Amino acid sequence: MWSDECSAERGKGGAQTWVFRTVKDNKWDSKFVEIYKKGKDLVAIVWGCFWVINGQVHRLDLYIMDRDFESKKHEYSANFYLEVLED
């Protein structure tokens, strides 16, 4: 059996900007630094699982994880992983 979770965050994955400099001292020149928002935006985490028996693949539907608002930082906790396994 194989399982894993994956997260996707809104606003991630923008195109990279390449800058080539001829002078080492302008590495941090504001004209060449791209500003971006720091911190998390809307995030979704999904969990999935599959296994193979006698060459036949079996899978579960993707499960969208919920935040644990009883945890210290309101993040994802072991309680929700246990909930997924129970379901």
C-alpha positions, 0 to 999 in steps of 0.5 A: 500500500502506498499513500501520500499527501500533496498541497497546492497553494494559490499564487505559487508556480509563477514563471521564473525571471532570469537576470544576468549581471555583468557586475557582481556588486549589483546582485541586490540592486532593487532593479533586479529583485522581484518582490513577492508576497510572503506568507501563506495564501489559500492552501488545499491538502489532499491525501490519496492511497493505492495498492496492488493485489495480483497485478490489479490496482486498487485506489481510494478517492482523494480526501481533502484534508481539513485544518484542526482548529483545536491544534496550537497553530490551527494546522493539520494534525494527526487527528485528521490523518486518523480520520482519513484512515478510519473513513 
